[in-house]
Amino acid sequence: MTELFAPDPPGEGSLVGYEGAKITIAVYTIITAVALVLAHLIIITQFRLWHTNFILEKIPQLVSSPISQILTQGIGLIAVVPYRNDLYLIWLVVLLIAYDNVFTISGYTLLEKGSERLSREYLFLTNCVFIGALVTTYNKENASAFYQPLLALWSLVVLKFIVRLVSYSAAEKAYGIKNTNLVADYMETEHTLSGHTDPITMKGYKYLVIGEEKARPLIKPPLYTLEFDKTQDEVVTVERVWECKEGLLNIDEDERIRGICLSFALFKLVRRRFFGFRAAESEKPKTKDFVLRGLLSRNKAKVFRVIDIELAFLRDFFYTRYPVAFAFGFPIFNVLLLVAMFAISLWISTKAFQEKRYTNYNAYNYLIVNKKNVDYRITNGLLIIIMVMEIFEVLSFVFSDWMKVTLISGHVRSKKDENIPFINEMLRLFCKPKLSKSLKNTIGQYSLLKSYSEGGCKRVTNNFIYRMTCAMLASKIPRGMVADKSIVLPEEVKVAVFDALETSGGNFDDRLAPLRRNGVNVQDLPLFTFLQKRPLHTIMVWHIATSLCEIRPLMNQPIIDDANCLFSCITNCVPSFLWKRSSPEEEAIQTHHLVASSLSKYCAYLLLFAPELLPTSTYSSKRIFDKIVLETSDFFKSANGPKEQYERMMEYTKNADEGQEIVEKGAELARYLMEKKPDDVERWKLMADVWSELILFLAPSGATSGHLEKLSSGGEFITHLWTLLYHAGIVVSVSEEFEP
């Protein structure tokens, strides 16, 4: 050690030691930079749903502590290294910036624990102070050619730190719990601010979009409730957005741009539920009209898009730093910091090139390989890395939905910019593209008749990491607990569910209504059809019946000849290209089958893998499900494939009474549907209507914390329905032991 860091001019032996030290520092720097780049890519792709691999998601957590230690130890190493390398301090500051960029993407949210944030900020500030002291003392000992750009870079780090603290404080005011409380208080009297309401034109719907934190609410007797002055231009409401007919909003025929502001207003409303504030407007008739006569009167795809963007805002609020970035509206500080970072990086790179050209550095102080200065190339590489990180961060802000809300709201508030073409073009530029999605557009699937005999990971996939993980965990996965591959949420399912909501008028008390609408004499129904004590029973009875009803049409009219693929067609949604579209009748069968089968498997999937989203106990549902799997296995015994399962069902039900076990009830219900509804169109329409209304009946219930947890990984379709019904005033949870 003493030989390595001897202060005397190097001899041959010490030169070898110095070369080893230079190589070690260079290698550690490269490894740290690669780890930061990898962590950055994983985090940004995880939160934009470009991947959902749980192994990759653990990598940032694993590298965070080692990188932090390397940065801390690097400060001490540079202070004692026996030779002078002006680029080492630049590396250290750049790595500190990169580390800060990576681990504030997801870790700097409004709901982060104060102790965790203070601990991270304290560590970051400590490193900043030590690096600043090192920069100063380093220059005093011997004037450095990089002192001024290095000092500017360090000052930029400190400035980013200060801006982040100020932005966080402003974000707490603009989007935190106090703002949520303010919105809740405002909605107590929102209905009194206007008389006539029209959910088509949004007349009378003064839901807050932006600006309420800047307004001065009034408290008036005799009720002393919170009111906003109607003349305050700072406050933008949904009504004002729809009334604006200027600029880009004048050509917003499909209401896509206005819909973003509507989603943001609804996000502020649903946010109350996560903080325990009541929805005062749920009791007002205009609330249900807003959904039934307003949203649902539009194209059904628009309805889903509005709720989808709303939940994306909610996910960003809980899991990203978007609220902090937009605390002051347009993220001007981020843009200015990017410009400053680019200028300083260019300054450093130019200075390094000049030093390399005129002095070629000192081989004693710098790492030279094949007459090429490796340290110079590492410096440029690190500068490129942080520039790419900064640019991507700013682009993710500029082309986000948060930016669109900011620009549109500013356009609505402004009077002088209405007819300026440049402003309209700016709005068009930022409001059209979207770099990524925040929520997944798939639904999980589970088939009991396919999985009751399976254990471990049987899903077919080309994902090597998934297959390797499953190989290790297969023995630990219980029999019957194997999910099918998720499917893209069919448009037909969205339309069917929204149509069921319109038809029912938001009233799900009559559980037999979809059967009556399809001409079923409910007096002839098996008593157990809906008269179940727990929703788990109802779901599984209809799931088994739906699965068995899928077998007969495919047996009588086989879609494909390959017997090995027949079961796959039965237990998964049948691809559209496998159906013969020779008549409207067959197309109707395909549509109704797709809806019923998808929702049947999705409800079963939720029951097994996300019971917290349903009105049932997580513990009891898993215990009961284990029992149902055993009963199903015993019932079908040695039945091999769908044909033998169907024969076993018909053989059993010929001599059956009401049945006792879930699988027996499902088999009897399937026989009943086939006998009473021999027409395929009518039978599948009935099942599609039942499942569409059943999932709406289940949606208002479930744990709020469960929906929030699922949002972190992309959300669930039932969360969209849960949110939509919340805005319709249907907010009362269904108890676990419910009556039809």
N, C-alpha and C positions, 0 to 999 in steps of 0.2 A: 504493500500500500504506500509506504513512504517512497519507494522507488518510482511508483507510478506518478505520484504528485510532487516529486522533488522540484523545488523552485529554480534550481540551477539549469543552465542551458543543457539541452539533451545530448547525451552521448548515444552511442549505437543501441545500448540496452534500453535506456529510457525511451528512446524514439519508438522502439517496438511497443513499449507499454502505452505510449501516447496514442499510437495507431490503434491499439486495442480499445482504448477508451473512446476514441472518435468513432470507431465502428460500432461499438456498443450503443453509444448515444444515438447514432443515426438509425440503427436497427430499432431501438425502442421507440424513436419518434415515428418511424414508418409504421410499425405495428400499431401504435396508438392511433395514428391517423386512419389506418385501414379499419380498425375497430370502431372508431367514431363514424366513419362513412357508412359502415355496415349497419350500425345501430340507428343512424339517421334514416337510412333507406327502409329498415324494418318498421320503424315507428311511423313514418309518414305513410307508408303503404298499408300498415295495419289500420290506421285510423281513417284512411280513404277506402278501405275494404278491397285493396288489390291483392291481399292474401289474408287467410284466416288460420294459418298453421300455428297451433299452440306452442310448438317447440321453438319456432322462430321468435315468437313473442317473448320468450324467456331470455333471449340473448341480451337485449339492452339491460335488463336487471343484473345479469351476470357480469357484464363488462363495466358497469357504472362504478363500482367500488374500486376495482383494480386501476381504472383510468384515473380516478380521483387521486389515488395514492401515487401513481406515476407522476402526475402533475405536481403534487406537493413535494415529492422527493427530487423532482427535476430542478426545483428552485434551489434546494440545498446543494445539489451537484454542481450547478453552474457557478455557485458562489465559491466553491473550493477547487474547481478544476484548475490545474497548474498552467494551462495555456489559454490564450484569448481567442475566442471565436465569436465575432459580433452577431452571427446568424442564430446562435443558440437562443438568445433572448427573444428573437422574432419567432422562432419555432414555439417557444413556451407560450407567448401571448396568443399566437394563432391557435394553438391547441386549446387554450383556455376559452377562446371565442367559440371554437367548434364544439367543445364540451357543453358550453352554455346553450348553444343552439339546439343541440340534440336533446338534452334532458330538461328543457323547458317547453318542448312541444306538447307533451302530455302531462307533465308534472307541475305546470303552473296554471292551475284552474282555480276558479272562485271557491270551489268547495274543498280544496285541498286543506288538510289539517294544518293549523297555524304552526304547530311545533315542527312539522316536516319542512314547511317552507322556510321557517326561520333557520333551521339547521342547515339547509342547503345554501341559503343566502349568506349565512355566516361563513361557511366554508369558502364560498366564491369570493366574498369580500376580503377574507383573510389572504387568499391567494393573490388577489389584486394588489393589496397593500404591500405584500412581500415582493411581488414582481416590480411594483413601482419603486420601492426602495432599492432593489437590485439594479434597475435601470439607471437610477441616479448615481449610485456609488460606482457602478461600472463605468460610467462616463467620466466621473471625477478622476479615477485612477489613470485613465488614458483616453483622450478624446476619441469617440467612436464616430465613424462616418455615417452610421445608421442611427445616431442618437435622436435627431429630430423626427424622422419618420417613425421610429420606434416609440418615442414619447407620444406622438400623435395617435398611434395605434393603441397604446395603453390608455390614453385619455378617452378614446372611443369606447373601449371596454367599460370604463367607469361611467361614461355617459349612458351607454345602453342599460347598465345596472340601475342608474337613477331613473331613466325613463320607464323602465319596467316597474319600479316601485310606485312611481306617480300614476302610471296607467292602471296598476292593480287597485290603487285607492279609488281612482275615478270609476273603474269597472264595478267595484263594490257598490258605489252610489247608483250607477246606471242600471246594473243587472242583478245586484245582490238581493239578500233577503228583505232589506228595507224597501227596495223597489217592488218586490213581490207583494209585500204588505200594502204598499201604495196602490198597486193594481187591484188587489182584493178589495180595498176600501172604495176605490173608484167604481168598481162593478156593482157595489151595493146600490148606487144611485144612477148608473148609466142609463137605465130605462126611462128616467125622468128628464133626460136632456133633449128628448125629441118626442113628438107625438106619433105621427103616422110612420109605419115601418114597411119596407119592401125588401124582402131577402133577395130579390132578383137584382135590383139596382143598388143594394146595400144601404138604401135610405133608412136612416134612423139607427144604424149599427155603428156606434161611435166606439168601437173597440180600439184600444190604444195600440198604435204602431210604434211611435218613437216620440221622444221629446217630453214625456211626462215628468222626468226628473228635473227638467229645467223650468217647468211651469210652477206657478204659485197657486196651489189649490186653496179654495175658499171653504170656510166652515160657516154655515148659515143656520140660524134657528128656523123652526122649532126643534127639528130633529138633530141638528148639529152634525150633519153628515158631510162627507168630503165631496166637493164639486170643483170642476175646472171651468174657468171663464171661457165661454164659447168663442170669444174674440181672440184668444191667445193663438198666434200663428205658430208658435214653437211646437204645439201639440198636433201631431198628425194621426188621424184616425182612419179606419177602414172606409168610412163614408167619404172622407175628403179624397182619398185615393181614387175611389170610383167616380167621384164628381169631376176630377181633373181630366180634361179632354185635350190638353195641349201637348205638343211635342210628340215624344215616342208613345205616350199613353193614348194618343189620338188614333194610333194604328194598331193598338193592342187588342185585336179582334178576338183572339182566343183567350184573353185575360191571363196569359201566362205571366206577364210582368206584374200586373196587379195582384195575381195570386201569390207571388212571393211575399208581398207586404201583408196580405191576409194571413199567410202561414206564420209570419213573424208575430202578428197580433195574437193569433191562436196559441202560439208557443208561450207567450206571456201569460195566457189564461191557464193553460194546462200545467204550467210550472207551479201554480198555487197548490196543486194536489200533492206535490212532493214536499211541500213545506207545511202542510197541515191547514191551509186556509180553505175555507168553504167556497163553493161556487154559488154566490148569491143569485146569479141570473138563471140558475137551473129551474127555478120555480116559475119563471116568466114564459108566457106562450110564445113570445118572439124568439126565444132560444131554440125551441123545437122547430119553429118555422125556419130558422136560419139553416138548419140541416135538411129538413124534409122538403121545404118549398124553395129553398135557395140553392144549397150546394148540389143536392141530388137532382134538381131540375136541369142542371148542366150535364155536359158529357161526363159519363162515369169515370173516364180516365182522368179528367180534371179534378174530380173529387179526391181520388187516390193521390194525385200529384200534390195537391194542397196539403193533405195530411202527411204525406211522405216528407215534404220539405219542412213542415212544422216539427216533425220528430227529428229531422236532421239538425235543426236549430237546437232542439232540446238536448240532443247528444253532444253537440258542440259545446253547449253551455256547461254540461256536467263533466266532460272528458277532454276538452281542448282549451287552448288559450285564446280562441277567437274573441270572447267577450273582453279580455284584457286588451287585445290589439285594437278593438273598435270602441274602446272606452270614450274616445274623443270624436267619434264619428269616423271620418276618413283617416286611415292609418298613416297620416302624414309623417309621423316620427320614424316609422319603419322605412318609408321611402327615402327620407333624408339620411338616415343612418346607412342605408344601402349605397347611396351616392357617395357619402363620406368614406365608406369602406372601400368602394371601388377606387376612389382617388388615392387613398393611402396605400392600398395594395399596389397600384400602378407606380406610386412614388418609391416604394420599397423595391419593387422589381427593377425599376429603372436604375436605382442606386446600386443594386446588387450587380446589374449588368455592367455599369460603369467601373465598379471596383474590379470586376472580373477582367474587363478589357484592358484597363490601364495598369493594374497591379497583379492580376491573376492570383490574388490572395497570397498568403504565406503558406507554403506546403506544411510548415511546422504546426500551424494552427487549424488547418482545414483538411478535410478528407479528400485526397486526390487519388483517383483510380484511372489508370491508362491516360494520364494527363488531362483528365476531365474532373472538374470540381463537382463532387457528388453533393456537397452541402448546398451549393447554388441551385442545383436541380430540385433538391428536397424543399428548399424555400419557395421556389415557384410553384411546386406541386401543392404545398400547404395553402398558399395564397389562392390558388385556383379552387381548392376544396371549400374554403370558407366563402368565396364569392358565389360558388354554385349553391351552397346552403342558403346564403342570404337572398339570392335571386329567387330560388324556389319558394322560400318563405314569403317574400313579398308577392310573388305571383299567386300563391295560394290564398293570400288575403285579398288581392285586387280582384280576382275572378271568383270569389266566394259569394254565396247568397247574402252574407252579411254586408258585403260591399254593395250589392244590388239594392238592398233595403235602404242603406245610407244614401245612395245616389237618388233613388226614386223619391224618398221622403224629402230630400233637399229640393228636388224638382217640384214637388207638390207645394212646399212652403214658399218657394221663390216666385216672385211675380215678374221680375225683370228678365229672367232667362227663358221665358216661354217660347219665344220665337227666334232664338239664336240658333242657327243650324249647327254651329260647333258644339254647343251643349247637347243638342239632340244626338249628334253623332257619337259623342262621348258616352251618352247613356246607352246607345245601341251597341257600342263596342264592349262595354263592361257587363251589360245585362243579358247578352245572348249566350256566350260560351260558359261551360262548366267543366272544370278540369277533371273532376272525379265525383264519385257518388259517396254518400255517407251511410246509406242503409242498403241492405241486401234486398234483392227482389226474388227471393226463393222461399219456399216453405218446406219444412221437414216432412218426411213420410215414414209411416210405420204400418206394417201389415202383420197382424197376429197370426193369420193362417200361414204366412210364409215363415215367420220367425219362431214359432213355438217350438220347433225342433232344432233350432240353431243356437249355437253359442260362439263366443269369440267374434272376431272381425271378419265378416264374410263379404263386405262390400267390395265390389270390383272397382278398382281405381288404378290409374297410372302413376299416382303420387307415391314416389319411392319412400319418402319420409313417413307418410301415413302407413304404408304397408309394413315398414320396419317397426313402427310403434305398435301397430296392431299385433304383430307377431310376438312382441314381448308381453302384451297385455291380454292376449286372447283368452288365456286360461282364467283370467280374473273377471271376465264379462259373463254374467249369468245367462242361462239359456232363455231365449225369448226376448232378450234385451238388445237386439240388433236392428238398428234403424236402416231403412232403405235410403238410397241416394236422394238428396233434396232435389226438388224440381223447380223450374222457373214458375213463379206465380202466374197461372193462366189468366188472361183477360176475362175469359168466361166466368171464372170464379168471382172476380171483382164485381162484374155486372150482376151476377146472380145474388150475391150478398147484398149489394146496394138496392137491388129491386125488392128483395125480401124486407129490407128496412123500410122502404117506401110503402110496400103493401101492408105491413103490420102497423105502420104509423108510430113505431117505437114502443108499441105495447106487446110485451111477450108473455102476458099472464096466461093466455089461452095456448097451452102447449100443443093442442090438437088442431089448431087453426089450419096449418098447412095441409093436414090430412083432409079436413073438410073441404078446403078449396080444390082439392084434387078428386073429389067425389067419393071419398071413402066413408062408409058407414061406421062411425066410431064405436057404435054399439057392438059391432062384430070384431073389433080389434082385440087381440090378446091383452089381458088386463095389465101385463107388465110392460107394454110398449113405452109408456111414458111415466107410469106410476112407480117410479123408482125412488128410493129414499135418498140416494146420492147421485150426482151427475155422472160419476164414474160408471155406474151401472148402465145408465141410459146410453152413454157414449159407446160402451163396449157392445151392448146388445145390437145397436144399429150398425156398428162397425162390422161385426160378424155377419149380420144379415146382408149388408151391402157387399161384402167380400164374396159371400156365397151366391148372391144374385149375379155377380160378374161372371160366374162360371158357366151358367146355362147358355147364355147367348153365344159365348165363345165355343162351347161344345157343339151347339147346333149349327153355327155358322163360323167355322174356324177361319181366323184371319190369316194365319200363316201355317205352313205345313210342318215346320220344324217342331217336333214335340218337345224338345229340350227348351225351346224359347216360349212355349205356350204359357208356362207358369209365370214367366217374367211379364208377359203381356197382361196377365190377370191381376197380378199383385202390384203393378205400377200403372200409372196413367198411360193409356194406350196412345202411342204417337199418332198424330193426325194422318200421316202418310200411309198408315196401315188400314185405314178405313176406306171403304168404297163410297165415294160421294156421288152415288147414282140417283139420289132422290132427296128431297127436303126432309123426308121422314128419317132417313139414315143420318143426315146431318144433325137433326134434332136429338137422335139417340146419342150421337157422339158428344154433343154439347152437354146434355144432361148427365151422361155417364162421367164425363171429365169433371164436372162440378161435384157430383156426389162422391166419386172415388177420391178426388184430391182432398176434399174437406174431411171425408171419413178417415183417411190415413193421417191427415194433419191433426185432427182432434186426438186420435190415438197417440200420435207422436207427442203432443203436448202433455197428454195424460201420463206418459211414461218418462219423458225427458224434461218437461217444464211444468210440473203440476202446480207450481206456485202461481202460474198465470190463470188457473182455473179455480172454481169454488170448491176446492177439495183440500184435504190435509196431505202435505207432502209425504209424511211418514206412512199414513194409512193407505194412501194410494199405491205406494210401492209394495206394501205387504199384500194388498188385495190383488194387485196385478200379478204378483208371483203365483198366487193361488189360481188366477184365471189361466195362466200359462199351463200350469199342471193339469187343470180341468180340460183345457183344449187338447193337450197331448193325449190324455186318457180317452177323450171322446172320439178322436179320430184314429187312435191306436196306430195300426200299421197302414193307414191310408197313404198311398204313394201318389202324390200329385193331385191336381184339382178335380179330375174326373172321379177318383175314388173318394175324395172328400165330399163331392156332391152326392154320390150314391149313398155314402154313410149318413148324410143329412136326411135324405129322402127316406131311407130305411128306418131311421130313428123316429122321425116325425110322424110316420104313418101310425105308430102305436103310442104316440106320446100324449100326455095330458098337457097341463100348462107348463111343465118344465120347472126345474129348480135352479140349476146352475146357469151361469151367464152364457156359456157356449150353447147350452140347450135352448135357452130363450132366444138367442140369436138365430139358431137353426130354425126354430118354429116361426119366428117373424119372417125369415126369408121364404119359407114355404107358403106362409100366408100371403105375402106380397106377390109371389109368382102365381098363386091360384086366383086371387082377387083382381090382380092387374096383369093379365096375360099379355097385354099389348106392351111391347118394349118401350115405346115412347112414353106412354102414361106411367109405367112403373118407374122409369128412370127420372122422369120429371118430378114425380112424387118424392123420390129419395133426394133429388137435388134441392127441392124446396125445404124438406125436413132439415137437411144439413145446413142450408143457408140460414135458416131461422135459428137452428140450435146453436150455431157458433155465435150468433148475435146475442142469444140468451146468456151464453157463458161469458161473453166479452167484458161486460161491466165489472165483473168480479176479478178476483186475483189480487195478489199483493203488489202494491205500488213499487216496493223495493225490487220485486221480481221483474217488473217491466223495465225498471231503470238498469238493472244488471244486464238484461238482454240487449238493451240499447248499445252497450259498450261493444258488443260483438256484431252489431248490424241490425238488431231489432227483430221482432216477429210480426207476422201478419195480424195476429190477434191484438197486438199493441196498437196497430192502426185503427182497428175497430173499437177498442177500448177508448182511444182518444176521440174518435168521431162521435161516439155515443156520449162522451163527456160534454162535448160542445152542443149536443142535442138536449142536455139537461138530464140525461140518464146516468146518474152518478152513484146510485145506491147499490152497494155490493150485494150480490146474492149470497145468502148464507149457505153453509156447507150442506145442511140438511134442509133441502128446499122442497116445496110442494109445487106440482105443476099447475 
